[in-house]
């Protein structure tokens, strides 16, 4: 219930326009970057107890790859974290070249690879 409440606030009138493509890319990239996100958490962190904090490098990558202003990444994270975190999608360059090209374009500059 809380997840749909956060999503409805993200999509509410008066908020910046959000496209379905941006939402799907966000979920896909977060699912792909789970290990990178976990590496930046404290050693005693447990994803079953709380939502991980997105490190600045991940926020920058997601903003660029999803064509979002950086300040909206955290709002997307709050609204979509449970879905993104519990989605098990792994893309390879041969499966989705356009999806993976964001790593070359935006990922390498912040230290992320495929």
Secondary structure, 3 states (H helix, E strand, C coil): CHHHHHHHHHCCCCCCCCCHHHHHHHHHHHHHCHHHHHHCCCCCCCCCCCCCCCCHHHHHHHHHHCCCCHHHHHHHHHHHHHHHHCCCCCCCCCCCHHHHHHHHHHHHHHCCCC
